[in-house]
């Protein structure tokens, strides 16, 4: 129930994402799209961007295809991967925080969910500098101005996706510049994503219909009526947003290890002294009753091997796992 693989592959190309953003009048971090022959060539084509750069190759998990470069020695580490591409995305490096927003392109227009925090690179959870590891959704997570801009840009981008022939569920990663307050498009995920469970189980979704329902309606060609503006306005109302967080836990050590024991999936409880124990089996995260409980989805099981970056599990709880300064809070660390 998605557009053809050829189209999704085209949209998944990080270089093409910027071209679509240009058509949609959605701002991106200052960038150049180009082949790179060597470090000297890179310096020539990027005089206006400075020397503190981020280079992304067109395809693959951002963890492995995003390179931070400030000098020739750093460039040389990744030269083979960069130079084999016909084109890469080269961006000015900015002081940014991440955010994520999910939407659905329908025959009535673009339905937009609330803006979520998205954090990468926490060394306790993730061995990679650009690896996704935390999402939160909670009331007033961002200023009204940022929320309005994110929603506007998502609608513009969604309208352009429709012109490209795409319909259904998609997600945008945004970068919020901490120096000038601007919000830029980071990347497009033309699919259901790892953040979709947060979007689809929040109160705003359950009060109306989960965003994924509209994706299904589009692909089953069901005729339905929808006041798009009214729905989007309701989902903008911060009173309709409850607070949830999720942590993606990976093996952070550069080791190979055999798993002889692994925690069960289900509801775990934290006692007052910080001790954690398995409480009960459940498969629905809304069974989490308070911030002293969390739902754990086991990924690595007994008999598996752990390697650097291997997914161990996902932890979901009510409330927040980060501080206002975008650092893991004490509850998350426990």
N, C-alpha and C positions, 0 to 999 in steps of 0.2 A: 504493500500500500504506500508506495513512494514513486516519484518520477523515475524514468529510466536511469540505469546506472551511468550511462554516457553523460547525461545531464548532471547528475550528482557529482560525478568525477570532475566535470568542468567547473562546477561551482565550488568544489572542495579545494581547488587550486588556489593557493594563497595569493598568487599574482592576479588571477582573474577576479578574486574578491575585491581588490582595490579598484579594478576597472569598472566593476558593477557599482561600487560606491561612488565613483566619479559621475557615472550616468545619473545616479540617484541624488546627487548633491549632498552626500553624507561625508563629513570630514574624516580624514585619516591622518595619523602621525606623518609629518613631512617625510617623503619617501622618493625613491627612484626605482624603476623597474628596468633591469639591464642584465646582459651577460657580464660576467666578470672573468677576465683573462688571467690577472695576477694582481698582487697588492698595489703595484704602481698604477695599473689601470683603474683599480678601485679608487685610489686617491684622486685621479684625474676627474672621474665622473661624479665624485661626491664632494667637491669643494664646498658647496653651499650647505651641506649637512654637518660638517665638522668631522672630527676624528673618533667620536664616541658613537659607535654604530651597533645596530642590530640587523643581522642578515637572516632571512628565512628562505628556505628552499620551497618549491611549490607544493610538495606533498609530504604527508607523514605526520606522526604525532609531534606536536610542537616541542615536546621534551627533547626530541632527538634532532630536530631540524631548525632550531633557533640558536644562532651563534652571536655571542657578545664580543665585539672586537674594538680594541682601542689602539692597537699597534701591529706591526708586521709579524711579530712572534705569535701573537694570538691568532692572526689570520692564517698563518702557516699550519696551525693545528687542524684547521678545517678546510684548507685550500682545495684538497681533492674533491670533497663533497660539494663545495661551492662552484668550482670551475667546470664540473661535469654537466651542470645545468645550462639549458639554453637561455634561461632567464631566472633571476632571483629578485626577491623584494628586499631592498636595502632601506632601512629607516634610521632617522635620527633617534638616539636613545634619550628617553625622557624619564623623569622621576614620576612614576605612575603607580596607581592602585588599580586593581582589576574589578570588573563587574560583569555580570551576565544577565541577559534578558532573553526570554523565550517568546515566540509568537507563532501564529498560524495564518497562512495565506489562504483566504477563502473567497468564494464567489461574491461575498458581500464586502470584501476588503480585508485588511490586516487586523487580527485580534492580537493585542499586546498584553502580556502578563507583567507583574511588577518587577522592578529592577532588584537583582540580588547582588550581594557581595561575592567576589570570587578571588581567592588568594592562591598564590603559587609559591613554591620553593621553600616552605618551612622545613628546615633540616631535620626536625624530629620526625617528620612524616614522609619526606620526599628527598631522594638523593640528587635531584636535578634542579637547577636554578629556575627553570621555566615550567616546572611540573605543577599541574593543578592539584590542589589538595583540600581546599575548604570552600564551602558555600554557606551563606546565611540568607534567610529572608526574614525581615522584621520591620515593624512600622518605622517610618522616618529614617530609614537606613541612609538615605542621601538627602541633600537639600531639595526642596521643591523644584528649583531651577534645573538641577541635574536630572531629576526624574523626568521632567517635562522634555528636556532635550533628548534624553535616551529614548523616550517613547516616540517623539517626533521622528528621530532618525530611523528608528525601527520600522515605523510606518512607511517612510520614504523608501527604505531598502526593500521592504516587503512588496511595495507597489512595483518596484523595478524587477524583483524576482518574478512577479506575475507576468511582466512583459517578456521575460526571458523564457517563460513557459513552465515555471515551477509553481506548484501548489502544495499546501500542507504545512507540516511542522518544521520550524527552523529555530536556530539559536544564534545570537550574536554575542561575542566577547568584546567588551569595551575597555578602553584604557582611559583612566581619569588622570589628567596631568595635575600633579600636586603643586606645581609652580604657577600655572595660569588658570587653573580651574576648568579647562576645556575637557570635553569628552570626545574621544576618537574611536572609530571602529578598529578593532583588533583583528577579528577573524570571524568567519561564517562557518557554522556547522549545519549543513542541510539535512537534518535528521532529528530524531529523538536523542537526547544526550544524557550524560551522567547527572545533570542537574534537574532533569525532568520530573523525578519523583518529588522534589521539593515544590516545584511549581504546581503539580497536579493534585497534591494532597493538602494544600493550604486552604484556609477557611474561605477565601474569596472564590476559589475554584469549586469547592463543595457546595457553596451557596447558589451558584449558577450551574456551571457544568465544567468539568476539567477541560483544560485546553486541548487535550488529546481527543476528546469527543468530537471537536470540530474538525480535526484531521480525519477521523473516521467518516464523518458525514460527507466530507468532500470526496473521499475515495470510494464511498458506496453510492455516490451520486444521489443522495437523499435530498429531496426538496424541503427546505426549511426557511422560516422567516427569522430575521435577526435585525434588531436595532443596534447596529454596530457602535454608534457613538454612545448610546446609553450603556452598553456592556463595557466598553473601554473606560467610560467615566466611572462606573462602579468599581472597576478594577484599579482605578487610580486612587480611590478613596482609601487612605491609610488606616481608617477604622476597620476596614474589611481584611486587613493583613495580620495574620498571627505570626508567631516567632518560631522558626525552625532552623536547625543547623545540621550540616553533615561534614564528616571528616573522611578523606580517603587515606587509608593507612597502607604504606608500602614498606618493603624491606629496604632499609637505608644503607646497610653495610655492603662493602664490595666483597661478598663471600658467597659461597654455594653451601646451602644447609638443607638437611633432610628434615621434613616435618613429621615428628612422631606423635605430637599432640597439637590440637588446634581448638580454639574456643568455639562453642556451638553458636549457630545463628539463633536469634531470639532476643528476649528482653533481659537486660542486665541491670542490676541495681547497685548504686553507690551508697554505702553506709556513711554515717556521720564522721567516722574515723578515716574515711577515704578508701576503705576496703571495698573491693568490687566482687560481686557474686552473681552467678546465673540465677535468674528468678523464674522464668517461665518461657515456654515456646510460644511464639506468635509470629505470623508472617506479615502483619500490617503495622506500619510504623505509627499509626494513630493510636495503637494500643499503649504507646508510651504515655504515662499519665502525668509525669512531672519531670522537672529538671534533674531529679535524682535517678532517673531511669534513662536508658538508651536502647535503641534497637541496633543489634550488630548483625550485619550480613557477612557471613564467612565466605571468603573467596579461596584462599589457600587452605587445603584440607590435608588430613593425615595421608601420608604417602606422596605428597607433592614435594618439589624442591624449591627453595627460595634462592633467588639471585638478586643482584642489585636492581632495584626498581620493581620487583615482583609485587603484585597486588596481594595484600594480606586480608583486607576486609574494608567494609564501609560502616561507619558509626553515625547514627542519626538520633538526635535528641531535640526536645523542646528547648527554647531559649537560645542563647548565643554561645559560641565557642571562641569568640574573639573580643578584644577590647576595642574601644573607639579609635585606638591608634593602630588597628589592624595587626595586633599581636595575639597569639594564643593566650586565652585566659587560664586561670589556675584549674578550673573544672576540666577544660579540654586536656590539659597536661596530665591531670590525674587519670 
